């Protein structure tokens, strides 16, 4: 799914500073010992000692991301992640307001529920994000409840501007550094970048080339 920074900011109503939120905080208090909010910690799977690292930038309303998540990622997890061959890093790259709010909810769940919740959202886009007879936020709230998030916590989460700004700052940094403008986008071992809902065979081929 292609991405437009201007249309995204117009939809979310958020204006980006030229300095990312967390850089501003560190500059204001460089010696702070305040622990990092777990919502802002990396979301990854696999052995931290794996020699190969794959990063994915994805949007929770992207049909191409959904295709990859349903058809390729299960094989990647079984054959490459669970066997310790690769470390897999997830990056939120929402392409619309609904995806942004969904990412905020996913990051506010316990870390171990992040990937299962994202997978559940991607596998049911037609039921919560693109059902013309349903309200996406109402359906998202229901799915969050199934994942263990109380309704009052959901309401506070999607209104959290600090969390939204973090996601946008991370997205902006990735776009600036890697020129990402569509989802899903993958970086294989920080050497090869591909923007496509690739098959498992293509995934392995890219991994081999980058390794």
C-alpha positions in Angstrom: 0.0 0.0 0.0 1.5 3.4 -1.0 2.0 6.1 1.5 1.5 9.9 1.4 2.9 11.9 4.3 0.8 14.9 3.6 -2.5 13.0 3.4 -1.6 11.0 6.5 -0.9 14.0 8.6 -4.1 15.7 7.4 -6.1 12.6 8.5 -4.5 12.3 11.9 -4.4 16.0 12.7 -0.9 15.7 13.9 1.9 18.2 13.0 5.4 16.8 13.1 8.2 18.7 14.7 11.5 18.7 12.9 13.0 16.9 15.9 11.6 13.5 17.0 9.8 13.4 20.3 12.3 11.2 22.0 15.3 13.2 20.8 13.6 16.3 22.2 13.1 14.6 25.6 16.8 13.5 25.8 18.0 16.9 24.8 15.9 18.4 27.6 17.2 16.0 30.2 20.2 14.1 28.9 21.0 12.4 32.3 17.5 11.1 32.9 17.2 7.6 34.4 13.5 7.3 33.7 12.8 3.8 32.4 11.7 3.5 28.8 7.9 3.1 28.4 7.4 -0.6 27.3 5.1 0.6 24.6 8.1 2.1 22.8 10.3 -0.9 23.1 11.2 -2.8 19.9 8.8 -5.5 18.8 10.8 -8.5 17.5 10.9 -12.3 17.5 13.7 -14.8 17.3 17.1 -15.3 18.8 18.9 -12.1 19.7 22.1 -13.8 18.7 20.9 -14.7 15.2 23.4 -13.6 12.5 20.6 -12.6 10.1 18.1 -9.9 10.8 15.0 -9.1 8.8 12.9 -6.0 9.4 9.4 -5.4 8.2 7.5 -2.1 7.9 3.8 -2.7 7.7 0.4 -1.1 8.0 -2.5 -2.8 9.8 -5.0 -1.8 7.1 -2.8 -2.9 4.2 -4.2 -5.7 2.1 -0.7 -6.5 0.8 0.6 -6.8 4.4 -2.3 -9.0 5.1 -1.4 -11.3 2.2 2.1 -11.6 3.5 1.0 -12.2 7.0 -1.4 -15.0 6.1 0.5 -16.7 3.3 4.2 -16.2 4.0 4.9 -15.2 7.6 3.7 -18.5 9.1 6.4 -20.3 7.1 9.0 -17.7 8.0 8.2 -18.1 11.7 8.2 -21.9 11.6 11.3 -22.4 9.5 13.5 -19.4 10.2 12.4 -17.6 13.4 11.6 -20.5 15.7 14.7 -22.3 14.5 17.0 -19.4 15.5 18.2 -18.6 12.0 16.9 -15.0 11.9 15.8 -12.3 14.2 12.6 -10.6 12.9 11.9 -7.0 13.7 8.4 -5.4 13.3 8.0 -1.7 12.5 4.7 0.1 12.5 4.2 2.1 9.3 0.5 3.1 9.3 -0.8 4.4 6.0 -4.0 5.9 7.4 -5.6 7.0 10.6 -7.3 3.7 11.3 -4.0 1.9 11.0 -2.4 4.4 13.3 -5.0 3.8 16.0 -4.7 0.0 15.6 -0.9 0.2 16.0 -1.4 2.3 19.1 -3.6 -0.4 20.5 -1.2 -3.2 19.5 1.7 -1.5 21.2 -0.3 -1.0 24.4 -0.9 -4.7 24.8 1.6 -6.9 26.6 4.7 -7.4 24.4 3.9 -11.1 23.8 0.4 -10.2 22.4 1.7 -7.7 19.9 2.3 -10.1 17.0 -0.8 -12.3 17.6 -3.0 -9.2 17.7 -1.5 -7.7 14.6 -2.0 -11.1 12.8 -5.6 -11.2 14.0 -6.2 -7.7 12.6 -4.6 -8.4 9.3 -6.5 -11.7 8.8 -9.8 -10.0 9.3 -9.6 -6.7 7.5 -12.9 -7.3 5.7 -14.6 -7.6 9.1 -13.2 -4.7 11.0 -11.5 -2.2 8.7 -13.3 -2.5 5.4 -16.9 -3.5 6.3 -19.0 -0.6 5.1 -21.8 -1.5 7.5 -19.5 -1.4 10.5 -17.6 1.2 12.4 -13.9 0.4 12.3 -13.3 1.8 15.8 -16.1 -0.2 17.3 -14.8 -3.3 15.7 -11.3 -2.6 16.8 -12.4 -2.0 20.3 -14.1 -5.5 20.3 -10.9 -7.1 19.0 -8.9 -5.3 21.7 -11.3 -6.7 24.3 -10.7 -10.2 23.1 -7.0 -9.5 23.5 -7.5 -8.5 27.1 -7.8 -4.7 26.9 -10.7 -3.2 28.9 -12.9 -0.7 27.2 -11.7 2.3 29.3 -8.1 1.5 28.6 -8.9 1.3 24.8 -10.5 4.7 24.9 -7.4 6.2 26.7 -5.0 4.5 24.4 -6.5 5.8 21.1 -6.5 9.3 22.6 -2.8 9.1 23.7 -1.0 11.8 21.7 2.4 10.8 23.1 2.0 7.3 21.8 0.7 8.5 18.4 3.6 11.0 18.1 6.1 8.2 18.9 4.7 6.0 16.1 4.8 8.9 13.6 8.3 9.9 14.6 9.5 6.3 14.0 7.7 6.2 10.7 9.1 9.5 9.6 12.7 8.4 10.6 12.3 5.3 8.5 11.0 7.2 5.5 13.8 9.6 5.7 16.6 7.0 6.2 15.3 4.2 3.9 12.9 6.1 1.6 10.0 3.8 2.5 6.8 4.8 0.7 4.8 1.6 0.6 3.9 -1.5 2.7 5.1 -4.0 3.3 8.7 -3.2 3.0 11.5 -5.5 4.1 15.2 -5.0 4.8 17.3 -8.2 4.8 20.3 -8.0 7.1 20.5 -4.2 6.4 21.8 -5.0 2.9 18.8 -5.5 0.7 15.4 -3.7 0.6 12.3 -5.0 -1.0 8.8 -3.5 -1.1 6.3 -6.3 -2.0 4.2 -9.0 -0.4 6.7 -11.7 -1.3 6.3 -15.4 -1.2 8.3 -17.7 1.1 10.7 -18.7 -1.7 11.3 -15.1 -2.6 11.9 -14.3 1.1 14.5 -17.0 1.4 16.1 -15.9 -1.9 16.4 -12.3 -0.7 17.7 -13.5 2.7 20.4 -15.6 1.0 21.5 -12.7 -1.2 21.7 -10.4 1.8 23.5 -12.9 4.0 
